[in-house]
Amino acid sequence: MKVPTRSVPLKGVRGMIADKMVESLQTAAQLTHHGSADAGALLAEKARLAGAGTKASVEDLLMLAVVRALKKHPEINARVEGRVVQIFDSIDLSIAIALPGNVLVAPAIDGAGEMDVAARRARISRREPKPTS
């Protein structure tokens, strides 16, 4: 199991909010919101990478955006356990991928924050073996 880099106790109002969020997840119906966004910059980056010889899907670029956001805001690379926020230095990702035949897979990409677009793409397509620890 992954060990957090640091832990931040949830005290006072933050702890109360965390408790209520967990309670809500356990007792209330969940909602999914669908929205739209201008993907022009994303498609321009895809074209730029293709021109440089790197094949990248929109999903690859969304993972890149997530990695960049987590590097810029490391305090959100965390999970709540009880009333403690466990913050991690390592950026690991998982992405759901639909395959033919109504199959859904979600490969884990350990160390995604240290990889470039091509390395993350290779890991997902299983062209590169997962490193052993």
N, CA, C and O atoms as CSV, one atom per row, in Angstrom:
chain,resi,resn,atom,element,x,y,z
A,1,MET,N,N,0.841,-1.176,0.000
A,1,MET,CA,C,0.000,0.000,0.000
A,1,MET,C,C,0.887,1.242,0.000
A,1,MET,O,O,1.943,1.268,0.633
A,2,LYS,N,N,0.451,2.243,-0.704
A,2,LYS,CA,C,1.183,3.495,-0.841
A,2,LYS,C,C,1.230,4.241,0.496
A,2,LYS,O,O,0.219,4.331,1.192
A,3,VAL,N,N,2.402,4.776,0.853
A,3,VAL,CA,C,2.572,5.500,2.109
A,3,VAL,C,C,2.523,6.994,1.826
A,3,VAL,O,O,3.222,7.482,0.938
A,4,PRO,N,N,1.687,7.735,2.588
A,4,PRO,CA,C,1.602,9.176,2.343
A,4,PRO,C,C,2.892,9.889,2.698
A,4,PRO,O,O,3.645,9.439,3.562
A,5,THR,N,N,3.143,11.006,2.026
A,5,THR,CA,C,4.295,11.834,2.304
A,5,THR,C,C,4.101,12.598,3.604
A,5,THR,O,O,5.024,12.733,4.407
A,6,ARG,N,N,2.866,13.102,3.800
A,6,ARG,CA,C,2.540,13.781,5.047
A,6,ARG,C,C,1.054,13.649,5.312
A,6,ARG,O,O,0.269,13.352,4.412
A,7,SER,N,N,0.682,13.874,6.566
A,7,SER,CA,C,-0.714,13.785,6.977
A,7,SER,C,C,-1.140,15.100,7.594
A,7,SER,O,O,-0.370,15.734,8.316
A,8,VAL,N,N,-2.364,15.510,7.311
A,8,VAL,CA,C,-2.912,16.745,7.855
A,8,VAL,C,C,-4.210,16.408,8.570
A,8,VAL,O,O,-5.193,16.061,7.916
A,9,PRO,N,N,-4.239,16.501,9.908
A,9,PRO,CA,C,-5.485,16.210,10.626
A,9,PRO,C,C,-6.583,17.193,10.232
A,9,PRO,O,O,-6.330,18.386,10.067
A,10,LEU,N,N,-7.793,16.688,10.084
A,10,LEU,CA,C,-8.947,17.540,9.802
A,10,LEU,C,C,-9.557,17.942,11.136
A,10,LEU,O,O,-10.149,17.116,11.831
A,11,LYS,N,N,-9.412,19.207,11.486
A,11,LYS,CA,C,-9.904,19.703,12.769
A,11,LYS,C,C,-11.026,20.703,12.534
A,11,LYS,O,O,-11.169,21.251,11.441
A,12,GLY,N,N,-11.804,20.929,13.557
A,12,GLY,CA,C,-12.822,21.966,13.521
A,12,GLY,C,C,-13.783,21.818,12.365
A,12,GLY,O,O,-14.304,20.733,12.109
A,13,VAL,N,N,-14.017,22.921,11.664
A,13,VAL,CA,C,-14.987,22.957,10.573
A,13,VAL,C,C,-14.589,22.007,9.453
A,13,VAL,O,O,-15.451,21.329,8.893
A,14,ARG,N,N,-13.298,21.939,9.112
A,14,ARG,CA,C,-12.865,21.042,8.023
A,14,ARG,C,C,-13.188,19.589,8.360
A,14,ARG,O,O,-13.627,18.834,7.492
A,15,GLY,N,N,-12.973,19.197,9.610
A,15,GLY,CA,C,-13.297,17.835,10.036
A,15,GLY,C,C,-14.787,17.572,9.975
A,15,GLY,O,O,-15.217,16.496,9.559
A,16,MET,N,N,-15.578,18.555,10.390
A,16,MET,CA,C,-17.024,18.420,10.339
A,16,MET,C,C,-17.508,18.276,8.892
A,16,MET,O,O,-18.374,17.454,8.594
A,17,ILE,N,N,-16.934,19.087,8.004
A,17,ILE,CA,C,-17.301,19.013,6.586
A,17,ILE,C,C,-16.952,17.635,6.019
A,17,ILE,O,O,-17.751,17.038,5.297
A,18,ALA,N,N,-15.756,17.131,6.349
A,18,ALA,CA,C,-15.349,15.805,5.865
A,18,ALA,C,C,-16.305,14.732,6.360
A,18,ALA,O,O,-16.697,13.848,5.597
A,19,ASP,N,N,-16.686,14.801,7.635
A,19,ASP,CA,C,-17.632,13.829,8.181
A,19,ASP,C,C,-18.961,13.879,7.434
A,19,ASP,O,O,-19.528,12.839,7.100
A,20,LYS,N,N,-19.451,15.071,7.174
A,20,LYS,CA,C,-20.737,15.229,6.494
A,20,LYS,C,C,-20.662,14.762,5.043
A,20,LYS,O,O,-21.634,14.218,4.519
A,21,MET,N,N,-19.510,14.970,4.383
A,21,MET,CA,C,-19.358,14.506,2.999
A,21,MET,C,C,-19.391,12.983,2.949
A,21,MET,O,O,-20.029,12.406,2.069
A,22,VAL,N,N,-18.704,12.324,3.891
A,22,VAL,CA,C,-18.713,10.859,3.931
A,22,VAL,C,C,-20.125,10.361,4.226
A,22,VAL,O,O,-20.597,9.417,3.592
A,23,GLU,N,N,-20.791,10.986,5.175
A,23,GLU,CA,C,-22.165,10.609,5.500
A,23,GLU,C,C,-23.071,10.760,4.276
A,23,GLU,O,O,-23.915,9.904,4.011
A,24,SER,N,N,-22.891,11.845,3.539
A,24,SER,CA,C,-23.680,12.089,2.336
A,24,SER,C,C,-23.461,10.993,1.300
A,24,SER,O,O,-24.412,10.527,0.673
A,25,LEU,N,N,-22.208,10.583,1.122
A,25,LEU,CA,C,-21.916,9.522,0.154
A,25,LEU,C,C,-22.587,8.213,0.544
A,25,LEU,O,O,-22.956,7.417,-0.319
A,26,GLN,N,N,-22.742,7.994,1.840
A,26,GLN,CA,C,-23.318,6.739,2.310
A,26,GLN,C,C,-24.842,6.761,2.367
A,26,GLN,O,O,-25.474,5.705,2.360
A,27,THR,N,N,-25.441,7.959,2.423
A,27,THR,CA,C,-26.883,8.020,2.656
A,27,THR,C,C,-27.689,8.694,1.551
A,27,THR,O,O,-28.917,8.617,1.571
A,28,ALA,N,N,-27.064,9.333,0.615
A,28,ALA,CA,C,-27.803,10.082,-0.402
A,28,ALA,C,C,-27.480,9.568,-1.806
A,28,ALA,O,O,-26.401,9.032,-2.058
A,29,ALA,N,N,-28.429,9.745,-2.697
A,29,ALA,CA,C,-28.194,9.390,-4.096
A,29,ALA,C,C,-27.137,10.321,-4.675
A,29,ALA,O,O,-27.085,11.502,-4.331
A,30,GLN,N,N,-26.307,9.794,-5.541
A,30,GLN,CA,C,-25.237,10.580,-6.139
A,30,GLN,C,C,-25.701,11.183,-7.460
A,30,GLN,O,O,-26.609,10.661,-8.107
A,31,LEU,N,N,-25.087,12.258,-7.841
A,31,LEU,CA,C,-25.452,12.994,-9.045
A,31,LEU,C,C,-24.243,13.095,-9.958
A,31,LEU,O,O,-23.125,13.327,-9.500
A,32,THR,N,N,-24.469,12.923,-11.230
A,32,THR,CA,C,-23.413,13.143,-12.217
A,32,THR,C,C,-23.794,14.362,-13.042
A,32,THR,O,O,-24.922,14.474,-13.523
A,33,HIS,N,N,-22.852,15.264,-13.196
A,33,HIS,CA,C,-23.085,16.467,-13.987
A,33,HIS,C,C,-22.341,16.327,-15.306
A,33,HIS,O,O,-21.171,15.944,-15.325
A,34,HIS,N,N,-23.002,16.629,-16.387
A,34,HIS,CA,C,-22.360,16.613,-17.697
A,34,HIS,C,C,-22.225,18.047,-18.177
A,34,HIS,O,O,-23.166,18.833,-18.067
A,35,GLY,N,N,-21.076,18.385,-18.699
A,35,GLY,CA,C,-20.848,19.739,-19.188
A,35,GLY,C,C,-20.078,19.700,-20.489
A,35,GLY,O,O,-19.788,18.632,-21.028
A,36,SER,N,N,-19.758,20.861,-20.976
A,36,SER,CA,C,-18.983,20.945,-22.212
A,36,SER,C,C,-17.888,21.983,-22.039
A,36,SER,O,O,-17.964,22.850,-21.168
A,37,ALA,N,N,-16.881,21.882,-22.873
A,37,ALA,CA,C,-15.747,22.806,-22.809
A,37,ALA,C,C,-15.159,22.973,-24.197
A,37,ALA,O,O,-15.311,22.109,-25.061
A,38,ASP,N,N,-14.491,24.086,-24.398
A,38,ASP,CA,C,-13.789,24.337,-25.651
A,38,ASP,C,C,-12.483,23.547,-25.629
A,38,ASP,O,O,-11.629,23.790,-24.776
A,39,ALA,N,N,-12.322,22.619,-26.542
A,39,ALA,CA,C,-11.140,21.760,-26.585
A,39,ALA,C,C,-10.142,22.221,-27.642
A,39,ALA,O,O,-9.267,21.453,-28.041
A,40,GLY,N,N,-10.261,23.449,-28.093
A,40,GLY,CA,C,-9.375,23.959,-29.139
A,40,GLY,C,C,-7.899,23.862,-28.780
A,40,GLY,O,O,-7.091,23.402,-29.587
A,41,ALA,N,N,-7.543,24.294,-27.569
A,41,ALA,CA,C,-6.137,24.246,-27.140
A,41,ALA,C,C,-5.654,22.806,-27.028
A,41,ALA,O,O,-4.505,22.508,-27.353
A,42,LEU,N,N,-6.528,21.910,-26.567
A,42,LEU,CA,C,-6.189,20.497,-26.445
A,42,LEU,C,C,-5.898,19.891,-27.816
A,42,LEU,O,O,-4.922,19.160,-27.985
A,43,LEU,N,N,-6.744,20.196,-28.781
A,43,LEU,CA,C,-6.548,19.672,-30.137
A,43,LEU,C,C,-5.312,20.286,-30.797
A,43,LEU,O,O,-4.630,19.621,-31.577
A,44,ALA,N,N,-5.022,21.555,-30.486
A,44,ALA,CA,C,-3.813,22.189,-31.020
A,44,ALA,C,C,-2.558,21.506,-30.462
A,44,ALA,O,O,-1.583,21.299,-31.185
A,45,GLU,N,N,-2.592,21.157,-29.165
A,45,GLU,CA,C,-1.455,20.441,-28.556
A,45,GLU,C,C,-1.311,19.050,-29.160
A,45,GLU,O,O,-0.193,18.579,-29.371
A,46,LYS,N,N,-2.421,18.396,-29.437
A,46,LYS,CA,C,-2.396,17.072,-30.081
A,46,LYS,C,C,-1.731,17.174,-31.448
A,46,LYS,O,O,-0.910,16.331,-31.808
A,47,ALA,N,N,-2.083,18.204,-32.206
A,47,ALA,CA,C,-1.490,18.417,-33.527
A,47,ALA,C,C,-0.001,18.753,-33.412
A,47,ALA,O,O,0.807,18.284,-34.214
A,48,ARG,N,N,0.358,19.567,-32.412
A,48,ARG,CA,C,1.760,19.932,-32.215
A,48,ARG,C,C,2.596,18.689,-31.902
A,48,ARG,O,O,3.677,18.505,-32.462
A,49,LEU,N,N,2.093,17.846,-31.012
A,49,LEU,CA,C,2.805,16.616,-30.669
A,49,LEU,C,C,2.921,15.688,-31.878
A,49,LEU,O,O,3.969,15.082,-32.103
A,50,ALA,N,N,1.843,15.580,-32.652
A,50,ALA,CA,C,1.877,14.742,-33.850
A,50,ALA,C,C,2.941,15.246,-34.813
A,50,ALA,O,O,3.656,14.450,-35.422
A,51,GLY,N,N,3.049,16.566,-34.955
A,51,GLY,CA,C,4.073,17.153,-35.823
A,51,GLY,C,C,5.481,16.859,-35.345
A,51,GLY,O,O,6.421,16.808,-36.138
A,52,ALA,N,N,5.620,16.662,-34.010
A,52,ALA,CA,C,6.928,16.334,-33.434
A,52,ALA,C,C,7.166,14.831,-33.377
A,52,ALA,O,O,8.189,14.376,-32.866
A,53,GLY,N,N,6.194,14.045,-33.916
A,53,GLY,CA,C,6.378,12.596,-33.969
A,53,GLY,C,C,5.821,11.833,-32.785
A,53,GLY,O,O,6.076,10.635,-32.665
A,54,THR,N,N,5.062,12.489,-31.897
A,54,THR,CA,C,4.483,11.801,-30.743
A,54,THR,C,C,2.987,11.654,-30.940
A,54,THR,O,O,2.257,12.643,-31.001
A,55,LYS,N,N,2.533,10.402,-31.040
A,55,LYS,CA,C,1.105,10.149,-31.171
A,55,LYS,C,C,0.470,10.310,-29.797
A,55,LYS,O,O,0.965,9.758,-28.815
A,56,ALA,N,N,-0.622,11.062,-29.722
A,56,ALA,CA,C,-1.307,11.285,-28.449
A,56,ALA,C,C,-2.804,11.379,-28.692
A,56,ALA,O,O,-3.253,12.036,-29.631
A,57,SER,N,N,-3.566,10.720,-27.839
A,57,SER,CA,C,-5.020,10.809,-27.908
A,57,SER,C,C,-5.483,11.964,-27.020
A,57,SER,O,O,-4.700,12.518,-26.248
A,58,VAL,N,N,-6.741,12.312,-27.136
A,58,VAL,CA,C,-7.305,13.335,-26.255
A,58,VAL,C,C,-7.185,12.870,-24.804
A,58,VAL,O,O,-6.888,13.673,-23.920
A,59,GLU,N,N,-7.412,11.588,-24.553
A,59,GLU,CA,C,-7.281,11.052,-23.196
A,59,GLU,C,C,-5.860,11.225,-22.668
A,59,GLU,O,O,-5.667,11.558,-21.498
A,60,ASP,N,N,-4.860,10.999,-23.532
A,60,ASP,CA,C,-3.461,11.191,-23.128
A,60,ASP,C,C,-3.234,12.628,-22.679
A,60,ASP,O,O,-2.541,12.877,-21.692
A,61,LEU,N,N,-3.824,13.573,-23.412
A,61,LEU,CA,C,-3.640,14.984,-23.087
A,61,LEU,C,C,-4.429,15.391,-21.855
A,61,LEU,O,O,-4.005,16.282,-21.119
A,62,LEU,N,N,-5.561,14.757,-21.618
A,62,LEU,CA,C,-6.293,15.018,-20.376
A,62,LEU,C,C,-5.489,14.528,-19.175
A,62,LEU,O,O,-5.469,15.181,-18.132
A,63,MET,N,N,-4.824,13.377,-19.318
A,63,MET,CA,C,-3.953,12.889,-18.238
A,63,MET,C,C,-2.810,13.870,-18.007
A,63,MET,O,O,-2.446,14.139,-16.862
A,64,LEU,N,N,-2.240,14.407,-19.085
A,64,LEU,CA,C,-1.184,15.408,-18.964
A,64,LEU,C,C,-1.688,16.616,-18.180
A,64,LEU,O,O,-0.978,17.135,-17.318
A,65,ALA,N,N,-2.905,17.064,-18.473
A,65,ALA,CA,C,-3.485,18.209,-17.762
A,65,ALA,C,C,-3.681,17.895,-16.278
A,65,ALA,O,O,-3.438,18.749,-15.426
A,66,VAL,N,N,-4.116,16.678,-15.969
A,66,VAL,CA,C,-4.296,16.281,-14.565
A,66,VAL,C,C,-2.949,16.264,-13.853
A,66,VAL,O,O,-2.838,16.772,-12.737
A,67,VAL,N,N,-1.928,15.690,-14.480
A,67,VAL,CA,C,-0.594,15.648,-13.871
A,67,VAL,C,C,-0.086,17.072,-13.613
A,67,VAL,O,O,0.422,17.367,-12.532
A,68,ARG,N,N,-0.226,17.944,-14.605
A,68,ARG,CA,C,0.218,19.333,-14.428
A,68,ARG,C,C,-0.529,20.012,-13.289
A,68,ARG,O,O,0.075,20.742,-12.503
A,69,ALA,N,N,-1.839,19.782,-13.191
A,69,ALA,CA,C,-2.639,20.392,-12.123
A,69,ALA,C,C,-2.200,19.876,-10.757
A,69,ALA,O,O,-2.111,20.648,-9.802
A,70,LEU,N,N,-1.923,18.570,-10.657
A,70,LEU,CA,C,-1.486,18.009,-9.377
A,70,LEU,C,C,-0.096,18.499,-8.984
A,70,LEU,O,O,0.188,18.670,-7.799
A,71,LYS,N,N,0.765,18.725,-9.962
A,71,LYS,CA,C,2.091,19.284,-9.656
A,71,LYS,C,C,1.975,20.731,-9.191
A,71,LYS,O,O,2.709,21.169,-8.305
A,72,LYS,N,N,1.051,21.464,-9.795
A,72,LYS,CA,C,0.854,22.871,-9.429
A,72,LYS,C,C,0.156,22.999,-8.075
A,72,LYS,O,O,0.396,23.957,-7.340
A,73,HIS,N,N,-0.699,22.044,-7.746
A,73,HIS,CA,C,-1.469,22.070,-6.495
A,73,HIS,C,C,-1.304,20.729,-5.777
A,73,HIS,O,O,-2.250,19.942,-5.729
A,74,PRO,N,N,-0.125,20.455,-5.220
A,74,PRO,CA,C,0.136,19.130,-4.633
A,74,PRO,C,C,-0.771,18.779,-3.459
A,74,PRO,O,O,-0.907,17.603,-3.122
A,75,GLU,N,N,-1.388,19.764,-2.839
A,75,GLU,CA,C,-2.265,19.467,-1.702
A,75,GLU,C,C,-3.544,18.739,-2.111
A,75,GLU,O,O,-4.243,18.197,-1.254
A,76,ILE,N,N,-3.860,18.717,-3.401
A,76,ILE,CA,C,-5.041,17.962,-3.823
A,76,ILE,C,C,-4.696,16.542,-4.285
A,76,ILE,O,O,-5.583,15.773,-4.655
A,77,ASN,N,N,-3.416,16.205,-4.263
A,77,ASN,CA,C,-2.993,14.826,-4.556
A,77,ASN,C,C,-3.062,14.075,-3.231
A,77,ASN,O,O,-2.040,13.730,-2.638
A,78,ALA,N,N,-4.283,13.833,-2.787
A,78,ALA,CA,C,-4.492,13.325,-1.434
A,78,ALA,C,C,-5.758,12.499,-1.368
A,78,ALA,O,O,-6.555,12.465,-2.306
A,79,ARG,N,N,-5.925,11.835,-0.236
A,79,ARG,CA,C,-7.186,11.164,0.059
A,79,ARG,C,C,-7.475,11.356,1.543
A,79,ARG,O,O,-6.566,11.538,2.353
A,80,VAL,N,N,-8.750,11.313,1.876
A,80,VAL,CA,C,-9.175,11.475,3.261
A,80,VAL,C,C,-9.375,10.096,3.859
A,80,VAL,O,O,-10.077,9.257,3.296
A,81,GLU,N,N,-8.748,9.869,5.009
A,81,GLU,CA,C,-8.912,8.619,5.759
A,81,GLU,C,C,-9.331,9.017,7.169
A,81,GLU,O,O,-8.533,9.539,7.947
A,82,GLY,N,N,-10.581,8.763,7.477
A,82,GLY,CA,C,-11.103,9.207,8.771
A,82,GLY,C,C,-11.142,10.720,8.797
A,82,GLY,O,O,-11.811,11.354,7.980
A,83,ARG,N,N,-10.418,11.288,9.745
A,83,ARG,CA,C,-10.375,12.755,9.842
A,83,ARG,C,C,-8.966,13.263,9.562
A,83,ARG,O,O,-8.526,14.259,10.137
A,84,VAL,N,N,-8.266,12.566,8.673
A,84,VAL,CA,C,-6.898,12.958,8.310
A,84,VAL,C,C,-6.780,12.980,6.793
A,84,VAL,O,O,-7.222,12.050,6.118
A,85,VAL,N,N,-6.186,14.037,6.257
A,85,VAL,CA,C,-5.900,14.115,4.827
A,85,VAL,C,C,-4.503,13.552,4.616
A,85,VAL,O,O,-3.528,14.066,5.165
A,86,GLN,N,N,-4.409,12.490,3.814
A,86,GLN,CA,C,-3.127,11.872,3.504
A,86,GLN,C,C,-2.669,12.453,2.171
A,86,GLN,O,O,-3.317,12.241,1.146
A,87,ILE,N,N,-1.547,13.189,2.179
A,87,ILE,CA,C,-1.038,13.861,0.978
A,87,ILE,C,C,0.146,13.075,0.429
A,87,ILE,O,O,1.005,12.625,1.187
A,88,PHE,N,N,0.189,12.912,-0.891
A,88,PHE,CA,C,1.213,12.089,-1.537
A,88,PHE,C,C,2.064,12.916,-2.492
A,88,PHE,O,O,1.567,13.833,-3.147
A,89,ASP,N,N,3.352,12.583,-2.564
A,89,ASP,CA,C,4.234,13.202,-3.545
A,89,ASP,C,C,4.098,12.512,-4.902
A,89,ASP,O,O,4.087,13.169,-5.943
A,90,SER,N,N,3.994,11.184,-4.879
A,90,SER,CA,C,3.901,10.409,-6.112
A,90,SER,C,C,2.546,10.633,-6.769
A,90,SER,O,O,1.509,10.543,-6.112
A,91,ILE,N,N,2.556,10.922,-8.059
A,91,ILE,CA,C,1.310,11.093,-8.810
A,91,ILE,C,C,1.039,9.805,-9.577
A,91,ILE,O,O,1.743,9.467,-10.529
A,92,ASP,N,N,0.004,9.098,-9.143
A,92,ASP,CA,C,-0.435,7.864,-9.781
A,92,ASP,C,C,-1.815,8.127,-10.364
A,92,ASP,O,O,-2.634,8.803,-9.741
A,93,LEU,N,N,-2.074,7.604,-11.542
A,93,LEU,CA,C,-3.364,7.814,-12.202
A,93,LEU,C,C,-4.009,6.485,-12.548
A,93,LEU,O,O,-3.347,5.451,-12.628
A,94,SER,N,N,-5.302,6.540,-12.749
A,94,SER,CA,C,-6.051,5.436,-13.324
A,94,SER,C,C,-7.080,6.064,-14.234
A,94,SER,O,O,-7.685,7.079,-13.889
A,95,ILE,N,N,-7.281,5.473,-15.385
A,95,ILE,CA,C,-8.228,6.023,-16.352
A,95,ILE,C,C,-9.105,4.891,-16.859
A,95,ILE,O,O,-8.613,3.816,-17.199
A,96,ALA,N,N,-10.398,5.140,-16.907
A,96,ALA,CA,C,-11.329,4.124,-17.411
A,96,ALA,C,C,-11.287,4.137,-18.934
A,96,ALA,O,O,-11.360,5.196,-19.557
A,97,ILE,N,N,-11.169,2.947,-19.528
A,97,ILE,CA,C,-11.086,2.810,-20.976
A,97,ILE,C,C,-12.143,1.801,-21.427
A,97,ILE,O,O,-12.187,0.672,-20.939
A,98,ALA,N,N,-12.989,2.223,-22.361
A,98,ALA,CA,C,-14.005,1.322,-22.904
A,98,ALA,C,C,-13.387,0.511,-24.028
A,98,ALA,O,O,-12.731,1.060,-24.914
A,99,LEU,N,N,-13.596,-0.792,-23.991
A,99,LEU,CA,C,-13.108,-1.697,-25.022
A,99,LEU,C,C,-14.305,-2.323,-25.736
A,99,LEU,O,O,-15.421,-2.311,-25.218
A,100,PRO,N,N,-14.068,-2.861,-26.913
A,100,PRO,CA,C,-15.172,-3.526,-27.623
A,100,PRO,C,C,-15.803,-4.630,-26.765
A,100,PRO,O,O,-15.133,-5.242,-25.933
A,101,GLY,N,N,-17.068,-4.866,-26.974
A,101,GLY,CA,C,-17.749,-5.929,-26.244
A,101,GLY,C,C,-18.255,-5.481,-24.889
A,101,GLY,O,O,-18.451,-6.308,-23.999
A,102,ASN,N,N,-18.469,-4.187,-24.716
A,102,ASN,CA,C,-18.992,-3.658,-23.455
A,102,ASN,C,C,-18.059,-3.917,-22.275
A,102,ASN,O,O,-18.523,-4.137,-21.156
A,103,VAL,N,N,-16.761,-3.891,-22.515
A,103,VAL,CA,C,-15.765,-4.131,-21.479
A,103,VAL,C,C,-15.166,-2.800,-21.062
A,103,VAL,O,O,-14.837,-1.966,-21.906
A,104,LEU,N,N,-15.027,-2.605,-19.759
A,104,LEU,CA,C,-14.422,-1.397,-19.215
A,104,LEU,C,C,-13.226,-1.804,-18.370
A,104,LEU,O,O,-13.348,-2.635,-17.471
A,105,VAL,N,N,-12.072,-1.218,-18.659
A,105,VAL,CA,C,-10.869,-1.486,-17.870
A,105,VAL,C,C,-10.367,-0.164,-17.305
A,105,VAL,O,O,-10.637,0.901,-17.860
A,106,ALA,N,N,-9.632,-0.239,-16.194
A,106,ALA,CA,C,-9.081,0.968,-15.573
A,106,ALA,C,C,-7.648,0.682,-15.135
A,106,ALA,O,O,-7.398,0.418,-13.959
A,107,PRO,N,N,-6.701,0.734,-16.081
A,107,PRO,CA,C,-5.314,0.449,-15.718
A,107,PRO,C,C,-4.739,1.508,-14.778
A,107,PRO,O,O,-5.035,2.696,-14.905
A,108,ALA,N,N,-3.920,1.059,-13.840
A,108,ALA,CA,C,-3.223,1.969,-12.931
A,108,ALA,C,C,-1.921,2.388,-13.579
A,108,ALA,O,O,-1.228,1.570,-14.184
A,109,ILE,N,N,-1.589,3.656,-13.453
A,109,ILE,CA,C,-0.339,4.183,-13.990
A,109,ILE,C,C,0.443,4.739,-12.811
A,109,ILE,O,O,0.374,5.931,-12.511
A,110,ASP,N,N,1.187,3.865,-12.148
A,110,ASP,CA,C,2.009,4.295,-11.018
A,110,ASP,C,C,3.154,5.158,-11.534
A,110,ASP,O,O,3.770,4.842,-12.552
A,111,GLY,N,N,3.432,6.242,-10.829
A,111,GLY,CA,C,4.520,7.129,-11.228
A,111,GLY,C,C,4.196,7.971,-12.444
A,111,GLY,O,O,5.107,8.432,-13.132
A,112,ALA,N,N,2.909,8.186,-12.730
A,112,ALA,CA,C,2.496,8.937,-13.920
A,112,ALA,C,C,3.062,10.349,-13.938
A,112,ALA,O,O,3.274,10.918,-15.009
A,113,GLY,N,N,3.306,10.913,-12.777
A,113,GLY,CA,C,3.836,12.270,-12.701
A,113,GLY,C,C,5.258,12.404,-13.204
A,113,GLY,O,O,5.713,13.510,-13.495
A,114,GLU,N,N,5.957,11.298,-13.307
A,114,GLU,CA,C,7.346,11.319,-13.780
A,114,GLU,C,C,7.464,10.918,-15.245
A,114,GLU,O,O,8.565,10.892,-15.796
A,115,MET,N,N,6.337,10.604,-15.878
A,115,MET,CA,C,6.353,10.133,-17.269
A,115,MET,C,C,5.965,11.243,-18.231
A,115,MET,O,O,5.266,12.189,-17.866
A,116,ASP,N,N,6.431,11.111,-19.464
A,116,ASP,CA,C,5.942,12.014,-20.506
A,116,ASP,C,C,4.715,11.366,-21.156
A,116,ASP,O,O,4.327,10.252,-20.805
A,117,VAL,N,N,4.119,12.078,-22.103
A,117,VAL,CA,C,2.900,11.603,-22.758
A,117,VAL,C,C,3.106,10.219,-23.372
A,117,VAL,O,O,2.259,9.339,-23.219
A,118,ALA,N,N,4.217,10.029,-24.060
A,118,ALA,CA,C,4.478,8.751,-24.740
A,118,ALA,C,C,4.619,7.605,-23.742
A,118,ALA,O,O,4.135,6.502,-23.998
A,119,ALA,N,N,5.266,7.848,-22.622
A,119,ALA,CA,C,5.452,6.787,-21.620
A,119,ALA,C,C,4.127,6.396,-20.979
A,119,ALA,O,O,3.875,5.210,-20.763
A,120,ARG,N,N,3.270,7.379,-20.669
A,120,ARG,CA,C,1.951,7.053,-20.112
A,120,ARG,C,C,1.121,6.277,-21.139
A,120,ARG,O,O,0.420,5.328,-20.788
A,121,ARG,N,N,1.206,6.685,-22.400
A,121,ARG,CA,C,0.459,6.001,-23.470
A,121,ARG,C,C,0.946,4.554,-23.600
A,121,ARG,O,O,0.138,3.638,-23.755
A,122,ALA,N,N,2.238,4.354,-23.538
A,122,ALA,CA,C,2.797,2.999,-23.639
A,122,ALA,C,C,2.351,2.142,-22.458
A,122,ALA,O,O,2.054,0.960,-22.630
A,123,ARG,N,N,2.302,2.721,-21.271
A,123,ARG,CA,C,1.883,1.963,-20.091
A,123,ARG,C,C,0.430,1.513,-20.235
A,123,ARG,O,O,0.095,0.377,-19.901
A,124,ILE,N,N,-0.429,2.399,-20.727
A,124,ILE,CA,C,-1.843,2.056,-20.885
A,124,ILE,C,C,-2.029,0.984,-21.941
A,124,ILE,O,O,-2.836,0.070,-21.769
A,125,SER,N,N,-1.286,1.091,-23.031
A,125,SER,CA,C,-1.455,0.110,-24.110
A,125,SER,C,C,-0.665,-1.163,-23.841
A,125,SER,O,O,-0.608,-2.066,-24.675
A,126,ARG,N,N,-0.064,-1.216,-22.670
A,126,ARG,CA,C,0.694,-2.404,-22.226
A,126,ARG,C,C,1.895,-2.712,-23.092
A,126,ARG,O,O,2.357,-3.852,-23.139
A,127,ARG,N,N,2.408,-1.696,-23.783
A,127,ARG,CA,C,3.624,-1.907,-24.564
A,127,ARG,C,C,4.847,-1.847,-23.660
A,127,ARG,O,O,5.940,-2.254,-24.054
A,128,GLU,N,N,4.658,-1.339,-22.448
A,128,GLU,CA,C,5.776,-1.254,-21.497
A,128,GLU,C,C,5.351,-1.965,-20.237
A,128,GLU,O,O,4.282,-1.666,-19.704
A,129,PRO,N,N,6.141,-2.889,-19.741
A,129,PRO,CA,C,5.754,-3.608,-18.535
A,129,PRO,C,C,5.766,-2.681,-17.314
A,129,PRO,O,O,6.555,-1.740,-17.230
A,130,LYS,N,N,4.863,-2.981,-16.371
A,130,LYS,CA,C,4.801,-2.230,-15.132
A,130,LYS,C,C,6.035,-2.576,-14.312
A,130,LYS,O,O,6.362,-3.752,-14.154
A,131,PRO,N,N,6.733,-1.551,-13.780
A,131,PRO,CA,C,7.935,-1.854,-12.994
A,131,PRO,C,C,7.574,-2.592,-11.711
A,131,PRO,O,O,6.512,-2.365,-11.132
A,132,THR,N,N,8.461,-3.473,-11.275
A,132,THR,CA,C,8.244,-4.186,-10.020
A,132,THR,C,C,8.985,-3.464,-8.902
A,132,THR,O,O,10.063,-2.908,-9.111
A,133,SER,N,N,8.399,-3.483,-7.731
A,133,SER,CA,C,9.027,-2.805,-6.581
A,133,SER,C,C,9.708,-3.795,-5.688
A,133,SER,O,O,10.290,-3.413,-4.673
